[in-house]
Amino acid sequence: MAFLAPVDLDAANQLSRNSLVGHLGIVLTEAGDDWLRGTMPVDARTHQPFGILHGGASVALAETLGSMAGNLCVDNRSQMVVGLEINANHLRAKRDGVVTGTARALHVGRSTQVWEIRIEDEAGKLVCVSRLTLAVVPVPKP
């Protein structure tokens, strides 16, 4: 599986600026032929009340990366992907710094896609692993 078009990280980051993605500080940083990577700060925006990374913030990073990657695998003139189900295992607490997520496809089909997103700390230690199932749907008519 390879993306259908080159990844324009600047355009994707600009598109996300005024959304939850931008508010959480998520930034797409790298892309390969079949993977997408991004970072998210671990700070007041992404903490839970006890001062560690909120599991929901990790899930938001995972869904962002998986959904953006999934949309690179369909013809955007006629199709788009939307989240169907996501799960996450939170494996390590993180108080500050940055986490990096990498999305890789496990399955890219005509009607569904399944992505694995690994979120790591600066030392490469696994903080969270997530699996996202996407539905491939027609682009809504204007």
C-alpha positions as CSV (number, residue, x, y, z in Angstrom):
1,M,0.0,0.0,0.0
2,A,1.3,3.4,-0.9
3,F,-0.3,6.8,-0.7
4,L,-2.0,8.0,-3.9
5,A,-0.4,11.4,-3.9
6,P,2.6,13.1,-2.4
7,V,2.0,14.4,1.2
8,D,2.0,18.2,1.5
9,L,2.7,18.5,5.3
10,D,2.5,22.3,5.2
11,A,-1.0,22.3,3.6
12,A,-2.2,19.6,6.0
13,N,-0.9,21.5,9.0
14,Q,-2.5,24.7,7.7
15,L,-5.9,23.0,7.2
16,S,-5.8,21.7,10.8
17,R,-4.8,25.0,12.4
18,N,-8.3,26.1,13.6
19,S,-9.5,22.7,14.8
20,L,-9.0,20.4,17.8
21,V,-5.7,19.4,16.1
22,G,-4.3,22.9,16.2
23,H,-5.6,23.6,19.7
24,L,-3.7,20.5,21.0
25,G,-0.6,21.5,19.2
26,I,-0.5,18.5,16.9
27,V,1.9,19.0,14.0
28,L,2.5,16.6,11.1
29,T,6.3,16.3,10.7
30,E,7.1,13.5,8.3
31,A,5.6,11.1,5.8
32,G,6.9,8.1,3.8
33,D,5.2,6.2,1.0
34,D,2.9,4.4,3.5
35,W,3.3,6.1,6.9
36,L,2.5,9.4,8.5
37,R,4.2,10.9,11.6
38,G,3.3,13.8,13.9
39,T,4.1,15.3,17.3
40,M,2.1,16.6,20.1
41,P,3.3,18.6,23.2
42,V,2.8,17.3,26.6
43,D,1.8,20.4,28.5
44,A,-1.3,22.1,30.1
45,R,-3.3,21.6,26.8
46,T,-2.8,17.9,26.9
47,H,-2.6,17.1,30.6
48,Q,-5.3,15.5,32.7
49,P,-5.9,17.0,36.2
50,F,-3.0,15.0,37.8
51,G,-0.4,16.6,35.5
52,I,0.2,13.7,33.1
53,L,-0.7,13.1,29.5
54,H,-4.5,12.7,29.1
55,G,-5.4,9.5,27.4
56,G,-8.0,11.3,25.3
57,A,-5.2,13.6,24.0
58,S,-3.3,10.5,22.9
59,V,-6.4,9.1,21.2
60,A,-6.9,12.5,19.5
61,L,-3.3,12.3,18.1
62,A,-3.9,8.7,17.0
63,E,-7.1,9.5,15.2
64,T,-5.6,12.5,13.6
65,L,-2.7,10.6,12.2
66,G,-4.7,7.6,11.1
67,S,-7.5,9.6,9.5
68,M,-5.1,11.9,7.6
69,A,-3.1,8.9,6.4
70,G,-6.3,7.1,5.4
71,N,-7.4,10.0,3.3
72,L,-4.2,9.8,1.4
73,C,-5.2,6.3,0.3
74,V,-8.5,7.2,-1.4
75,D,-9.4,9.4,-4.4
76,N,-10.5,12.5,-2.6
77,R,-12.6,13.7,-5.5
78,S,-15.1,10.9,-4.8
79,Q,-14.2,9.3,-1.4
80,M,-13.1,10.2,2.1
81,V,-12.6,8.3,5.3
82,V,-14.2,8.7,8.7
83,G,-13.5,7.1,12.0
84,L,-15.6,4.0,12.8
85,E,-13.8,2.7,15.9
86,I,-10.7,3.4,17.9
87,N,-9.0,1.8,20.8
88,A,-5.9,2.6,22.8
89,N,-3.7,1.1,25.3
90,H,-1.9,3.7,27.5
91,L,1.4,2.1,28.5
92,R,3.5,4.8,30.1
93,A,2.8,8.0,31.8
94,K,4.3,11.2,30.5
95,R,4.5,14.6,32.3
96,D,6.2,16.9,29.9
97,G,8.0,17.2,26.6
98,V,6.7,15.8,23.3
99,V,5.2,12.6,22.0
100,T,5.5,11.4,18.5
101,G,3.0,9.2,16.8
102,T,3.4,7.1,13.6
103,A,0.5,5.7,11.7
104,R,0.9,2.6,9.5
105,A,-1.8,0.7,7.6
106,L,-2.7,-2.8,8.6
107,H,-5.5,-3.1,6.0
108,V,-6.6,-0.7,3.2
109,G,-9.7,-2.1,1.6
110,R,-12.5,-0.7,-0.6
111,S,-14.9,0.0,2.3
112,T,-12.7,-0.1,5.4
113,Q,-9.2,0.6,6.6
114,V,-7.4,-0.4,9.8
115,W,-4.4,1.6,11.0
116,E,-2.0,1.1,13.9
117,I,-0.6,4.2,15.6
118,R,2.4,4.0,17.9
119,I,3.0,6.9,20.2
120,E,6.4,7.2,21.7
121,D,8.4,9.6,24.0
122,E,11.6,11.3,23.0
123,A,13.6,8.2,24.0
124,G,11.5,6.0,21.7
125,K,9.7,4.3,24.6
126,L,6.1,3.4,23.8
127,V,3.6,5.6,25.6
128,C,0.4,4.4,23.8
129,V,-0.5,2.0,21.0
130,S,-3.8,2.5,19.2
131,R,-5.8,0.8,16.5
132,L,-8.2,2.9,14.3
133,T,-10.8,1.5,11.9
134,L,-12.0,3.9,9.2
135,A,-15.0,3.7,6.9
136,V,-14.5,4.7,3.3
137,V,-17.5,6.8,2.3
138,P,-18.5,9.0,-0.6
139,V,-17.7,12.7,-0.4
140,P,-20.9,14.5,0.5
141,K,-22.5,16.5,-2.3
142,P,-22.4,20.3,-1.7
